[in-house]
């Protein structure tokens, strides 16, 4: 791919999620990592980012704004409390901000549902890891069977849920419920997050319930399998392990295992949202407007 078709990105956040974004960009034909920003210069994550060959800086979003380098994309892998300020400051630039925190401020994008819309927006939200795992299948079902109620229960291993995520539990629940209603048109939606300290660490698991009418096991399974196959293109460890219909109630169990080297196998919650973030950024790189601008 010619260099002129590549976008330069900055990463805010140096946890496992930020490091996985760096790894993905190293293998992307459309993205280059131009800067990784942490809170402090002595953070372990910044040292690891430097080992991966990325320029680093401390000081948060100010380091992005003070950089002499132009960034086409900024990934925010910090927390929901800081994200509004990041957007307020970055909105004055031409950078696309992709939010991996559970806020609902940006345009909500789920790649296999509305990923083609990502290129039209400067501020993109990714719902939550539970939303990214459940919405593709629930949305597919809802196109055929209008639900009155949807429920998502996510269970994540304690060791794969960082401090920022624990501080943002209210935002996680609120944003996910709102997105479930939006993408399924359900009258009522409920989201629950369980953090499991089990040893060995369990895989990221989503249990969903959808109450509708006229759903039949055969046609439903075909719908679910098509959605599952589309998701596995982005997230190879994505599996629907159970799909049943009883008296108008559809129950699904989804498991996401991480397949990338830096992430432990139980960190499917991180893999599913990292994959969505890179997909959204690459849609910007592939848009006619971006290609025209970069060709100048």
Residue, then its C-alpha position, 0 to 999 in steps of 0.5 A: x500500500x503506498x505510504x500516501x494512503x496511510x493515516x497517522x494515529x495517536x493513542x491515549x492510554x498505555x494499558x493492555x488495550x492501548x498496547x493492543x492498538x499499537x500491535x494492530x497498527x503495526x500490521x495494518x496496511x492503513x494506519x501508522x502509530x505516531x505517538x503513544x501518550x501516558x499519564x507519567x513518563x515512568x509508566x510501564x506501558x510507555x516503556x513497552x510502547x517504546x519497545x514496540x517502536x512508537x514515539x511516546x510522551x507523558x501528560x495526557x491529551x495536552x501532549x497530543x495537542x502540543x506535538x508538532x506532528x499531525x494526527x489523523x486519528x486519536x484513540x482514547x483508551x483512558x476513561x469515561x470521566x476524561x473523555x469529554x474533555x478530550x473531545x472538547x479539545x480535539x474537536x478543534x483539530x481535524x483528527x477523528x477521535x475514536x472513543x474506547x471508553x463507555x461514553x455515549x457522546x460520539x456516533x455509536x459504531x458497531x462494525x458489522x452493523x453500521x461500520x460503513x458509517x464510521x468514515x462520516x463522523x469525526x467523533x466515534x463511540x464504541x459502546x462497550x465491550x459487552x455491546x460490541x459482542x452482543x449487538x451484532x447478533x441481537x441486531x440481526x435477530x431484531x431485523x426479523x423479530x421485533x423484540x419487546x425486551x432485550x437483556x445482556x449479561x457480560x462476565x469478564x475476568x477480573x484480571x482483564x478489567x482495569x482500574x478505569x473500567x471499574x470506575x466507569x461501571x455506571x457509564x458502561x451500563x447506561x451506554x450499553x442499555x441505550x445502544x441495545x435499545x437503539x440497535x434492536x428497537x426494543x422497548x426495554x433493555x437491560x445490561x449487567x456486568x459481572x467481574x469474575x475473580x475465578x481462577x483460572x480466569x474465565x473467557x469473556x462470556x455474554x448471555x443475552x435474552x430477547x423476548x419476541x414473537x414468532x421466532x423459530x429455532x431453524x430460521x433463527x439459527x441461520x440468522x445467528x450463524x450469519x452474524x457470527x460468521x461476520x464477527x469472526x472476520x474481525x474477531x476470530x475467537x468469537x463464538x455463539x455457543x448456545x442458541x435456543x427459543x422457548x415460548x418467544x424467548x430467545x437465549x444466546x450465549x456468546x464467548x470471545x477468546x483473545x487470539x492475539x499474542x499480547x492479550x491473555x486468552x481470557x481478555x476477549x473483552x479487550x480484543x472485541x473493542x480493540x478490533x472495532x476501534x481499528x476497523x473504524x479508523x481504517x474506514x476513515x483511511x479508505x474513505x474517498x475524502x481521505x484518499x483524496x486529501x492524502x493524495x495531494 
